[in-house]
Amino acid sequence: MSNYTTTAFKTLLAQQVYNLLDSQSNAYLPASRQNNMYFVIGQQTPWNAGSENVPTPSQTPRQLFDFYKKAIAAKKISYNNTSFVIPRRDWASGTVYRQYDCVCNLLDTYMDFYVRNSYDQVFKCLYNNKSSASTDEPIVSLSTTSLEEPFIKTSDGYKWKYMYTISSVQKQKFMTSEWMPVYSNKFVSAAAINGSIDVIDITNSGNNYIDGNLQGIISVVGDGTGAILKANVSSGHVIDVIIQDRGRDYTTANLVFTDISGGTGSSAAGTVKIVPQNGHGYDAIFELYSKTLMITLDMTDEDGVIPTDNDFRQTFLLHNPQKYGSSELAEDDVYTLYSKLKVSPGIGSFYKDEIIYQGDTLNNSSFSAEVISFDNIANELYINNIKGSLQTNLTIKGLTTGAIRVAVSATQPTLKPYSGKILHVLNKLPTQRDVDQTDKFRFLLSF
């Protein structure tokens, strides 16, 4: 027994996750079926007692709880900030590109059947002129080129199918040195024909056919209908096939060459390139075998909600967390996972990343936490990784600085700890934030 999971299944899984991000659909769903996704940052302290040897995350129960304990803040992921992406392939002269029909069993290794040109137009290669090098960059003028055309032919003999153009907004959000966005152009999709005959590869030009540029010597034997093909014959050889009607619904098609009455031509042969389901250009995401989502978001000071004077080393994707103190799903743009501790004026200032505690020593403390940030003007501590229970009106000590203050009051997180499901975790080197800048984050989900 043998089996095979198609790339389409992986694309479909990515599509399901993509659909989860459409929060507007929640209005039409019962609470049990609603979906909200959040991007969480955390782990402000160095990984290994001051070193930065990034550990591999795991999903043991203890580790999953630690992700929450060391989290800082969560920001909602919007549908508009997510895109299917494919490996970036910029057209380069002298490259032999693969034909689309030759890559289906090579997808884990080869993705060189499509290109992005210098105008951010994306094409897939339908015919590579018998494995010749590409020397003429494919370009279309959308004001003069009909999207109903099955392909454009460049001077090097290549035939390219225009798929879509990457917009400036998409380029800024989703294009990197390694990845580029992919989507289906609605006009190209509407022009696609299921089972059409778009490309013929002449495998033998034959001999002694009667010359003419529209010779009716080709018949199509297959399971579709409507295809009309003519031959361009020169010096007795079939040098090209002119497709007058692409037909439709062909899943198999063979060509029969019969010279016109009185002719003696023979031996011409050609191969029909079968199109994907629904036709070339109908669904670029499936046709270009995208199985990866890129999620981007901008994180700013958020009006002082998220401290910016410390770095972080961990991000994770969180599905359907709840608001603090309730079972109601979180739906706002930003939530905190830290506690904010008001302290009295006192001796010294606490420093970021240090441990604070209540008790004679840290070892016998009744309460301890890690400092994310300390506002020395407002006398407010932002803390996480809390152990034990805070007692107000008792002193708090800084393990590193020796600072001493009295705990006045505590403000709880706005997101319920340990709620929701962690779907994806990334451990990384520290990212330093800045109050005056917008931090742009990108992360990939591949299936």
C-alpha positions in Angstrom: 0.0 0.0 0.0 1.3 3.5 -0.8 -0.2 6.9 -0.5 0.6 10.5 -1.4 -0.5 13.8 0.2 -0.8 16.5 -2.4 0.5 20.0 -2.0 -3.1 21.2 -2.4 -3.9 19.7 1.0 -1.1 21.7 2.6 -2.4 24.8 0.8 -5.9 24.0 2.1 -4.6 23.8 5.6 -3.0 27.2 5.2 -6.2 28.5 3.8 -8.1 27.3 6.9 -5.7 29.2 9.2 -6.0 32.2 7.0 -9.7 32.2 7.3 -9.5 32.1 11.1 -8.0 35.6 11.0 -11.2 37.0 9.4 -12.5 38.4 12.7 -15.5 40.0 10.9 -17.0 36.6 10.4 -17.2 36.2 14.2 -20.3 38.4 14.1 -22.1 35.6 12.3 -20.9 32.7 14.5 -21.8 31.5 17.9 -19.2 32.1 20.6 -18.0 28.5 20.5 -17.0 28.9 16.9 -15.5 32.4 16.9 -11.8 32.9 16.3 -9.3 35.6 17.4 -5.5 35.4 16.9 -2.9 37.3 18.9 0.8 37.8 18.5 2.5 37.7 22.0 5.9 39.0 22.9 7.8 38.0 26.1 11.0 36.7 27.7 12.8 40.0 28.5 15.5 38.3 30.6 18.5 36.6 28.9 18.1 33.0 28.1 20.9 31.4 30.1 22.1 33.4 33.0 23.4 36.2 30.9 24.3 34.3 27.7 22.2 34.3 24.6 22.3 30.6 23.5 18.7 30.5 22.1 17.0 27.3 23.3 14.7 25.2 21.2 11.1 25.6 22.5 9.1 22.5 23.4 5.4 21.9 24.2 5.6 20.2 27.6 2.9 21.4 29.9 5.5 23.1 32.1 7.1 24.9 29.1 3.7 26.1 27.8 2.9 27.6 31.2 6.3 29.3 31.3 5.5 31.0 27.9 2.5 32.7 29.6 4.4 33.6 32.8 7.1 35.4 30.9 4.8 37.1 28.4 4.6 40.9 28.2 1.8 41.9 25.8 -0.4 40.6 23.0 -1.5 42.3 19.8 -4.4 41.1 17.6 -3.5 39.8 14.2 -5.7 41.2 11.5 -6.9 39.5 8.3 -5.4 42.3 6.2 -1.9 41.8 7.7 -1.7 38.2 6.5 -0.8 36.8 3.0 0.1 33.6 1.3 3.7 33.8 0.2 6.0 31.8 -2.0 9.8 31.7 -2.3 11.0 34.8 -4.1 12.2 34.1 -7.7 13.5 37.2 -9.6 13.8 36.7 -13.3 17.5 36.5 -14.3 18.8 36.3 -17.9 20.6 33.1 -18.7 18.5 30.9 -16.4 16.7 27.8 -17.7 13.3 27.9 -16.1 11.2 24.7 -15.6 7.9 24.3 -17.4 4.9 24.3 -15.1 3.9 20.7 -16.1 7.4 19.4 -15.1 7.5 20.4 -11.4 4.7 18.7 -9.7 6.8 15.9 -8.3 9.8 18.2 -7.5 8.2 20.8 -5.3 10.2 20.1 -2.2 13.4 21.0 -4.1 12.5 23.0 -7.2 10.4 26.2 -7.4 11.9 27.7 -10.5 8.9 27.6 -12.8 7.7 31.1 -12.0 9.4 34.5 -11.9 8.9 38.1 -10.7 10.0 40.7 -13.2 11.5 44.1 -12.5 7.9 45.6 -12.5 6.7 43.2 -9.8 4.7 41.2 -12.3 4.6 37.5 -11.7 4.6 34.9 -14.4 4.7 31.1 -14.6 6.6 29.3 -17.4 4.3 27.3 -19.7 7.0 26.5 -22.3 10.8 26.8 -22.0 11.7 26.3 -25.7 13.1 22.9 -25.1 15.1 23.8 -22.0 16.7 26.9 -23.5 18.0 29.7 -21.4 15.7 32.6 -20.8 17.1 35.9 -22.2 14.1 38.1 -22.6 12.4 39.3 -19.5 8.6 38.7 -19.6 6.7 42.0 -19.3 3.1 42.9 -20.0 1.4 46.2 -20.5 -1.9 45.8 -18.7 -3.4 48.7 -20.7 -2.7 47.0 -24.0 -2.5 43.2 -23.2 -5.7 41.3 -22.9 -5.8 39.0 -19.8 -7.8 36.5 -21.9 -4.6 35.7 -23.8 -3.3 32.2 -22.7 0.3 33.4 -22.6 2.8 35.9 -23.9 5.7 34.7 -26.0 9.1 36.3 -25.6 11.9 36.5 -28.2 13.7 33.6 -26.7 10.9 31.3 -27.4 9.5 31.1 -23.9 5.8 31.2 -23.2 4.8 32.8 -20.0 1.4 33.1 -18.2 0.8 36.4 -16.5 -0.6 35.7 -13.0 -0.7 38.9 -11.0 1.2 42.1 -10.0 2.5 42.7 -6.5 1.1 46.0 -5.3 3.2 48.6 -3.5 1.3 47.8 -0.3 1.8 44.1 -0.6 5.4 44.6 -1.4 6.0 46.7 1.7 4.1 44.2 4.0 5.0 40.8 2.6 8.1 40.9 0.3 11.5 40.1 1.7 14.8 38.9 0.2 13.4 35.3 0.5 9.6 35.6 0.1 7.0 37.3 -2.0 3.2 37.5 -1.7 0.9 35.5 -3.9 -2.8 36.1 -4.7 -5.2 35.5 -7.5 -5.9 38.3 -9.9 -9.7 38.4 -10.4 -9.5 39.3 -14.1 -7.0 36.6 -14.8 -9.1 34.1 -12.9 -12.2 35.1 -14.8 -10.4 34.5 -18.1 -9.2 31.0 -17.2 -10.9 28.1 -19.1 -11.2 24.7 -17.5 -9.4 22.1 -19.7 -8.3 24.5 -22.4 -5.5 23.7 -24.8 -3.0 26.6 -24.4 0.4 25.2 -25.3 1.6 22.7 -27.9 5.1 21.3 -27.9 6.1 20.2 -31.4 8.2 17.1 -30.9 8.6 16.3 -34.5 8.2 18.8 -37.4 7.6 16.0 -40.0 8.4 16.2 -43.7 6.9 17.1 -47.1 3.7 18.9 -45.8 2.2 21.5 -48.1 3.3 24.9 -47.0 0.9 27.5 -45.5 0.5 29.5 -42.3 -3.0 28.1 -41.4 -3.0 24.6 -42.6 -6.0 22.6 -41.3 -4.0 19.4 -40.8 -4.4 18.9 -37.1 -7.2 17.1 -35.3 -7.5 16.7 -31.5 -8.4 13.3 -30.0 -9.4 13.7 -26.4 -12.2 14.0 -23.9 -12.8 17.8 -24.2 -14.6 19.8 -26.9 -14.2 22.7 -29.2 -10.4 22.9 -29.8 -9.4 24.2 -33.3 -5.7 24.0 -34.2 -4.0 25.1 -37.4 -0.4 24.4 -38.5 2.2 26.8 -39.8 4.1 24.8 -42.4 7.3 26.1 -44.0 9.6 24.1 -46.3 7.4 21.0 -45.6 7.9 21.2 -41.9 5.4 22.0 -39.2 7.1 24.9 -37.4 4.3 26.1 -35.2 0.7 25.4 -34.1 -1.8 28.2 -34.1 -4.6 27.8 -31.6 -7.7 29.3 -33.0 -10.0 27.9 -30.3 -8.6 26.6 -27.0 -11.6 24.4 -26.4 -12.5 23.3 -22.9 -12.7 20.3 -20.5 -9.7 18.4 -21.8 -8.0 16.2 -19.3 -6.3 14.2 -22.1 -5.6 15.2 -25.6 -3.6 13.7 -28.5 -2.8 15.3 -31.8 -3.2 13.7 -35.2 -1.5 15.3 -38.3 -3.0 14.5 -41.7 -1.8 16.5 -44.7 -4.3 18.3 -46.8 -5.7 16.5 -49.9 -3.0 15.7 -52.3 -0.2 16.2 -49.8 2.3 13.6 -48.8 3.4 15.0 -45.4 4.1 12.6 -42.6 5.7 12.1 -39.2 4.7 15.4 -37.5 3.9 15.0 -33.8 3.2 17.3 -30.9 2.3 17.1 -27.2 -0.5 19.0 -25.6 0.4 20.6 -22.2 -2.6 19.8 -19.9 -3.7 22.8 -17.9 -4.4 22.6 -14.1 -7.9 22.3 -12.8 -10.0 25.3 -13.9 -7.3 26.6 -16.2 -4.1 28.6 -16.0 -4.4 31.6 -13.7 -7.7 30.6 -12.1 -6.1 30.2 -8.6 -2.5 31.5 -8.3 -2.2 30.3 -4.7 -2.8 26.7 -5.6 -1.1 26.8 -9.0 2.1 28.3 -7.5 1.9 25.7 -4.7 1.9 28.2 -1.8 1.7 26.5 1.6 3.1 29.3 3.7 1.4 32.2 5.4 3.3 35.4 6.3 1.9 37.5 9.2 3.1 41.0 9.6 2.2 43.6 12.2 3.4 46.9 13.5 3.9 47.4 17.3 4.3 50.8 18.7 4.3 52.3 22.2 0.5 51.8 22.2 -0.1 54.8 24.3 2.2 53.6 27.1 0.5 50.2 27.4 3.5 48.2 26.2 6.9 49.1 27.8 9.5 50.0 25.2 12.7 50.3 27.3 13.4 46.6 27.4 14.0 43.9 24.8 12.2 40.5 24.2 13.3 37.1 23.0 10.2 35.1 22.4 7.0 35.4 20.4 4.1 33.1 20.1 0.8 32.9 18.3 -2.2 32.6 20.6 -5.7 31.5 19.6 -8.8 32.6 21.4 -7.4 33.9 24.7 -9.9 35.3 27.2 -10.3 38.6 29.0 -8.9 38.8 32.5 -11.3 37.7 35.1 -13.9 36.3 32.7 -14.6 33.6 30.1 -15.3 36.2 27.4 -13.1 35.9 24.4 -10.5 38.7 23.9 -11.3 40.9 20.9 -9.5 44.2 21.5 -6.4 45.2 19.7 -3.9 45.1 22.5 -3.8 43.3 25.9 -1.2 43.1 28.7 0.1 40.0 30.3 2.2 41.7 32.9 1.2 43.1 36.3 1.8 46.7 37.2 2.9 47.3 40.8 2.7 50.7 42.4 5.4 51.3 45.0 6.3 54.1 47.4 9.3 56.4 47.1 12.3 54.7 48.7 15.9 53.7 48.5 17.4 53.2 45.0 15.8 52.3 41.7 14.9 48.9 40.3 16.6 47.8 37.1 15.1 46.0 34.2 15.5 42.2 34.2 16.3 42.0 37.9 14.4 39.9 40.4 12.3 41.6 43.1 11.0 39.8 46.2 9.3 40.0 49.5 11.0 38.3 52.5 14.4 38.1 54.2 16.1 36.4 51.2 15.0 35.3 47.8 15.2 31.6 48.8 12.6 32.1 51.6 10.6 34.8 49.8 6.8 34.7 49.8 6.7 36.6 46.5 9.1 37.2 43.6 8.9 38.5 40.1 11.0 39.7 37.2 11.2 43.4 36.2 10.2 44.4 32.7 10.4 48.1 33.3 10.5 50.6 36.2 9.0 54.1 36.0 11.0 56.0 38.6 8.8 59.1 38.2 5.4 57.4 38.7 7.0 54.7 41.0 5.5 51.9 38.9 7.0 48.4 38.3 6.0 46.4 35.3 6.6 42.7 36.2 6.0 39.2 35.1 7.1 35.6 36.0 5.4 36.0 39.3 5.8 33.4 42.1 3.8 33.5 45.3 1.4 36.2 46.4 2.1 39.9 46.8 1.5 41.5 50.1 0.7 45.3 50.1 2.3 47.5 52.7 5.4 45.3 52.9 8.8 46.1 51.5 10.0 44.9 48.1 13.7 44.4 47.5 15.7 44.3 44.3 18.1 41.3 44.2 20.7 43.1 42.0 20.3 46.8 42.9 19.3 46.4 46.5 16.5 49.0 46.0 13.9 48.9 48.7 10.3 50.2 48.3 6.9 49.4 49.9 4.2 47.8 47.8 1.2 50.0 47.6 -1.1 48.3 45.1 -1.2 46.0 42.1 -2.9 46.1 38.7 -3.6 42.8 37.1 -3.1 41.9 33.4 -5.9 42.5 30.9 -5.5 39.1 29.3 -6.4 36.0 31.3 -3.3 33.9 32.1 -3.2 30.4 30.6 -6.2 31.0 28.4 -6.3 30.2 24.7 -4.1 27.8 22.7 -0.5 28.4 21.8 -0.1 27.5 18.2 3.4 28.6 17.2 6.5 29.6 19.2 9.7 31.4 18.2 12.7 31.7 20.4 15.2 34.3 19.2 18.0 36.7 20.0 16.9 39.8 21.8 14.9 42.5 19.9 15.3 46.0 21.4 12.3 48.2 21.3 12.3 52.0 21.1 9.6 54.4 22.3 10.2 56.6 19.1 9.9 53.8 16.5 7.4 51.4 15.1 8.6 47.8 15.2 7.6 45.7 12.2 7.3 42.0 12.9 7.0 39.2 10.3 6.7 35.5 10.9 5.9 32.5 8.8 3.6 29.5 9.2 4.4 26.7 6.8 2.4 23.6 6.3 
